[in-house]
């Protein structure tokens, strides 16, 4: 029974990018989801989401550039 509940929750998280991001941010800030929601406005949440999206793109580009440079050697 718990396995079915867990799978349903995992499926919901995989399909709900906003909730997944909120949990990730709460983890990074070392707080619970409820604490995060009570302390962070929707605007700030959007700013955090944009920040992490940019950070991910920069990291992905760096990794791709490193791969290309490694192949050239």
Backbone as a ProteinNet text record, in pm:
[ID]
protein_1_A
[PRIMARY]
XXXXXXXXXXXXXXXXXXXXXXXXXXXXXXXXXXXXXXXXXXXXXXXXXXXXXXXXXXXXXXXXXXXXXXXXX
[TERTIARY]
82	0	86.6	186.8	275.7	351.2	384.2	453.4	367.6	239.7	149.1	136.3	128.5	119.2	246.5	360.6	488.5	499.9	458.6	465	373.5	258.1	165.2	225.8	291.5	356.1	471.1	551	662.4	610.8	502.3	443.6	397.4	334.3	288.9	407.2	513.8	632.3	696.5	700.3	758.6	677.6	548.9	463.8	441.1	475.7	453.9	589.1	639.4	770.6	780.3	672.6	675.2	691.2	615.4	626.1	764.8	815.3	948.6	1053.1	1040	1133.5	1123.3	1001.4	983.5	1050.1	1036.8	1101.7	1253	1303	1447.8	1500.3	1426.4	1467.3	1461.3	1357.4	1346.5	1465.4	1501.3	1617.6	1744.8	1763.5	1883.5	1889.6	1774.3	1767.9	1753.7	1753.4	1743.7	1619	1505	1378.1	1272.2	1158.8	1050.6	976.3	894.5	814.7	718.8	658.2	567.4	641.1	761.4	840.3	873.2	912.3	945.4	826	711.3	591.3	546.3	572.6	530	627.6	750.8	853	882.9	854.1	893.6	769.1	769.8	657.6	663.3	553	550.2	653	668.1	765.6	907.3	941.1	1074.6	1094.5	989.6	997.9	1029.9	965.5	992.1	1135.3	1185.2	1324.8	1421.8	1394.2	1478.6	1474.6	1355.8	1341.4	1422.4	1415.6	1492.9	1642.8	1683.7	1824.3	1876.5	1801.4	1845.7	1842.3	1747.5	1741.6	1865.1	1902.9	2021.9	2146.8	2153.8	2268.7	2283.8	2172.4	2176.3	2224.2	2173.3	2217.5	2366.8	2415.7	2558.1	2640.9	2594.2	2664.8	2664.1	2548.7	2538.5	2631.4	2638.5	2727.1	2872.4	2908.7	3045.7	3081.6	2989.3	3013.9	3029.1	2944.1	2951.7	3082.7	3123.1	3250.2	3367.5	3362.3	3468.7	3475.1	3359.2	3353.4	3417.1	3380.5	3435.6	3586.9	3634.1	3778.5	3852.1	3792.1	3853.3	3861.7	3759.6	3756.9	3864.2	3897	3995.1	4136.1	4162.7	4299.1	4338.7
-119.6	0	126.4	130.6	246.7	264.3	152.5	157.5	226.6	198.9	261.9	411.1	446.9	588.9	660.9	599.7	661	678.9	578.5	589	699.4	715.7	822.1	959.1	971.3	1097.7	1127.4	1025.9	1044.3	1088	1026.9	1062.7	1208.3	1249.4	1388.4	1484.3	1451.8	1538	1547.5	1435.3	1436.2	1521.5	1531.1	1607.3	1752.2	1783.6	1918.3	1985.7	2051.8	2114.5	2219.8	2293.1	2398.6	2338	2234.5	2169.5	2107.8	2044.6	1984.9	2092.9	2206.9	2316.7	2368.6	2384.3	2433.7	2340.1	2211.4	2115.2	2125.2	2141.9	2156	2281.2	2390.2	2514.7	2502.1	2439.9	2418.5	2336.4	2234.9	2153.1	2237.5	2320.7	2405	2506.9	2554.9	2655.2	2593	2460.2	2385.5	2422.7	2418	2442.9	2347.5	2343.7	2259.5	2333.8	2261	2322.7	2425.7	2393.9	2489.5	2615.7	2600.5	2718.2	2803.6	2738.1	2810.7	2890.2	2824.7	2891	3006.7	2996.8	3105.3	3222.9	3198.7	3303.5	3366.3	3294.9	3340.6	3376.2	3494.5	3537.4	3465.8	3469.5	3410.6	3477.9	3610.1	3683.1	3634.2	3619	3570.9	3428	3346.1	3208.1	3208.2	3298.1	3308.8	3353.8	3444.2	3488.1	3373	3294.4	3177.4	3079.4	3058.3	2965.6	3014.8	3143.7	3200.5	3187.4	3214.4	3201.8	3060.3	2962	2822.9	2779.5	2831.3	2798.1	2852.3	2976.2	3035.8	2960.7	2931.1	2858.7	2721.9	2653.1	2522.3	2536.2	2637.2	2657.9	2687.4	2770.2	2801.3	2676.1	2595.8	2471.8	2375.9	2360.8	2272.4	2318.2	2449.6	2503.7	2476.5	2497.5	2471.6	2324.4	2235.5	2091.6	2057.2	2115.4	2090.2	2143.8	2263.9	2321.2	2234.4	2186	2098.5	1970.4	1914.3	1793.7	1817.4	1930.7	1963.7	1979.8	2047.6	2068.4	1938.4	1847.6	1718.4	1633.9	1640.8	1564.6	1612.6	1741.1	1799.5	1752.5	1707.9	1670.4	1538.2
0	0	0	89	94.8	-36.3	-99.3	-227.1	-332.7	-334.2	-430.1	-403.9	-277.2	-240.4	-281.8	-253	-288.7	-439.3	-515.6	-661.1	-712.4	-652	-691.6	-661.8	-548.2	-512.2	-607.2	-638.8	-732.8	-870	-914	-1042.8	-1041.8	-932.1	-919.8	-924	-852.8	-852.4	-989.7	-1060.8	-1194.2	-1291.1	-1269.4	-1360.8	-1315.2	-1193	-1139.2	-1114.7	-1217.7	-1209.5	-1099.9	-1078.2	-975.3	-835.7	-807.3	-676.5	-658.3	-762.3	-755.5	-728.1	-796.9	-773.2	-630.8	-580.4	-443.7	-343.3	-363.3	-274	-284.2	-405.7	-425.4	-355.8	-368.4	-304.2	-152.7	-101.7	43.3	92.5	16.9	54.3	55.7	-47.3	-56.1	57.7	100.5	207.4	345.9	350.5	476.9	556.8	487.3	555.3	498.7	563.5	513.7	403	330.5	225.7	284.8	397.6	463.5	506.3	561.3	600.3	478.2	371.3	249	199.2	190.4	138.8	227.2	357.3	446.3	444.6	403.2	407.5	271.9	163.2	30	-50.8	-108.4	-192	-327.5	-400.8	-534.9	-626.2	-610.4	-691.6	-662.8	-534.9	-500.1	-548.8	-540	-588.9	-738.2	-812.2	-956.3	-982.5	-899.9	-914.7	-889.7	-786.6	-759.3	-876.4	-931.3	-1044.1	-1164	-1191.7	-1302.6	-1275.9	-1153.8	-1116.2	-1140.3	-1092.6	-1109.7	-1256.2	-1333.7	-1476.6	-1548.6	-1518	-1578	-1533.6	-1406	-1351.7	-1419.6	-1442.2	-1508.9	-1652.2	-1725.6	-1864.1	-1870.4	-1778.7	-1776	-1747.5	-1654.8	-1620.7	-1739.4	-1803.5	-1919.5	-2032.3	-2055	-2159.1	-2124	-1999.2	-1956.5	-1977.4	-1941.6	-1959.2	-2107.3	-2192.3	-2335.9	-2392.9	-2351.1	-2397.2	-2354.3	-2232.5	-2181.8	-2263.8	-2296.4	-2378.8	-2515.4	-2576.2	-2708.1	-2702.5	-2601.1	-2587.9	-2563	-2490.7	-2461.6	-2588.7	-2672.4	-2798.2	-2895	-2892.1	-2985.1	-2956.3	-2837.2	-2797.6	-2853.7
[MASK]
+++++++++++++++++++++++++++++++++++++++++++++++++++++++++++++++++++++++++

